[in-house]
Amino acid sequence: MECVKIFIVLFLIFLFKYSTTSDNTNDEQQDEIIIPKDIISDNNQLYKKPSVMIVTLVRNKAHTLPLFLTYLEEQKYPKDRISLYFVTDHNIDNSREILEVWLTKVQSLYHSIHYQYDESKKLRKGETNVTHWPDERFKDLIKLKENALEYARQSWADYVFFLDADALLTTDDTLDVLISLNKAVVAPMLVSEGLYSNFWCGMSSDYYYRRTDDYKKIRNHELVGEHIVPMVHSAVLIDLKRTRSDFLTFNATNLNNFYSDKFFDGPIDDIIIFAISAKYSRTEMVISNTKFYGYILVPLDQDDLLEKDYEQIMNTKVAIVHRYDEIRVLPELKTYVKYPPMTRLTFSEIFMINLKRRPERKLKMDLTLKELGIEYTHFEAVDGKKLTDEEIAAKGIILMPEYEDPYHKRPMKLGEIGCFLSHYMIWQKMVENNLQEVLILEDDIKFEPYFREHAIQMMEEARRIGGYDLIYFGRKRLDDNEQYIDQSTNFVKVSYTYWTLAYAITLEGAKKLLAAEPLKRLLPVDEFLPIMFDQHPNDTWKFNYENRNVVAWSVQPLILYPTHYTGEEGYISDTEDSKQIEVDLLADKSLKNMKENIMHHAQHGHDGSEL
């Protein structure tokens, strides 16, 4: 019996020791666990990420859906934690087809998909066109949104994300970031072609938009962070785990049932009713602009045609190319991407100057001009870095002796010579081929919204007025008080101006520039042009050219700008990083004699002062 007791004790000791060793082994193994991306670690406990239902209502958005669905699928959030809720109705385009192609592709990726459509009619009751918003349309929209909200609640989703089909989340961690902010109602700030965004900073006593000082500061990222506002819309994440979320609604009847002492008698408008329900339930609405999240289109007015939305998405795509250098579209959706018909903007030809060693700039301009529907000719720029002294002499180039860069206080550089020659050769090409009017573009420009439309309209007006040789589309002006051209509010007489980003030039203008023989007294092209339209402040340089007879205008306001300014991140100069040249600046005796004659004549009617 005693032996049995001893055996039992030894057995228990063995079990205890084995159990302890096993636990230690498990602890070591646990330390080596790699947590998947769809898991949250908190206080040594592992949780799946919150479940999200994304709600999107689609109507006549075939022009935005390829981008919208691409950016939605690219969101870095575990798809098995996302449920999709899509409704499409009353389409006159192929929105339904695009949507169904994508839903078929992703049906196995997401947790669940709710999809419904109604195309029995193209217009709702009371609508006069697809951009008309009678009360009946608002009521239908409110019903659809309220049904989706209730569906998310019944599905026990942790969050519901109401996302419009023209809200483009180009930042792929948007959903993750919004959830991490831990707000009851939060929206990512989205930008449009103007100041419009998806939030209000003020609401009037009758529930409509009220201007505030903070709106522009938030919209322009002067105030950065998470801001409490009275209204967010178009991309709204709601935390359904919070008890107060039960009192959020798009329906005015529900709102008045919840708060009988605060009767709402405002407009029938889904976003206004929702904002008031948040206010009544003491739920803060937050707009986040801590990072750039994406883009949104401006809603169309009742009298607008759907074509205006097509122009908006064109502007937005150009902005996307400018920011990201590309536009990504899922392979399955590329066939649905539409481009505008190609045009030369009424010019004989459009030249885009690009250095062979800057292929990334050419690719970016190719994409941009394709989105704008602009037909152009690539002109390979003269690479100043490859110019030798012998080549410069062979071309008959003689630098203007007195030239010194006004900012850097240095002689001309090889890059500036290459730049001048590129423009010069296009002027020659115009004369050789009898091109009546061309547009010259450099490759580091950013187009303003509606560039295509504005360029055509302005050139038609310029030709109606007549009398110009050169028109700047983009430049750095130094005088804010330039005079408008008679009969026009779109053109000004050009004062001293930097840059040759983009300009229209007539055949007569090209002949005048070539007749001046600028290679015999060379200075940078953006100094030469102001001399030729007699607006250069440096008389010493100016008097090297006797016939300063070019008539120059500029569009006002400008319709394009440089992609980067000096000192900004991403700024690259093709002139400043080249060598200063070493040639005999005074080698041409005839040039010196010509200069002396001009100075002699000028001193009789001018004090000869140098500004």
KAGIJO-V498282 format. One record per run of one state. SS is the DSSP state (hx for helix, st for strand, lp for the rest). FROM is the first residue (numbers start at 1). TO is the last residue. If there is no record, write none. Layout:
((SS FROM TO) (SS FROM TO))
This chain:
((lp 1 1) (hx 2 31) (lp 32 38) (st 39 42) (lp 43 44) (st 45 48) (lp 49 51) (st 52 58) (lp 59 61) (hx 62 73) (lp 74 78) (hx 79 81) (st 82 89) (lp 90 94) (hx 95 106) (lp 107 111) (st 112 118) (lp 119 134) (hx 135 154) (lp 155 158) (st 159 163) (lp 164 166) (st 167 168) (lp 169 173) (hx 174 180) (lp 181 184) (st 185 188) (lp 189 190) (st 191 191) (lp 192 196) (st 197 197) (lp 198 198) (st 199 200) (lp 201 202) (st 203 203) (lp 204 208) (st 209 209) (lp 210 212) (hx 213 219) (lp 220 225) (st 226 229) (lp 230 230) (st 231 232) (lp 233 234) (st 235 239) (lp 240 242) (hx 243 247) (lp 248 251) (hx 252 258) (lp 259 269) (hx 270 280) (lp 281 284) (st 285 288) (lp 289 294) (st 295 296) (lp 297 305) (hx 306 324) (lp 325 330) (hx 331 336) (lp 337 342) (st 343 343) (lp 344 348) (st 349 354) (lp 355 358) (hx 359 372) (lp 373 373) (st 374 374) (lp 375 376) (st 377 380) (lp 381 383) (hx 384 386) (lp 387 388) (hx 389 394) (lp 395 398) (st 399 399) (lp 400 412) (st 413 413) (hx 414 433) (lp 434 436) (st 437 441) (lp 442 444) (st 445 447) (lp 448 450) (hx 451 465) (lp 466 469) (st 470 477) (lp 478 483) (st 484 484) (lp 485 490) (st 491 493) (lp 494 496) (st 497 506) (hx 507 515) (lp 516 517) (hx 518 521) (st 522 522) (lp 523 524) (hx 525 532) (lp 533 538) (hx 539 542) (lp 543 551) (st 552 555) (lp 556 559) (st 560 562) (lp 563 579) (st 580 580) (lp 581 588) (hx 589 605) (lp 606 611))
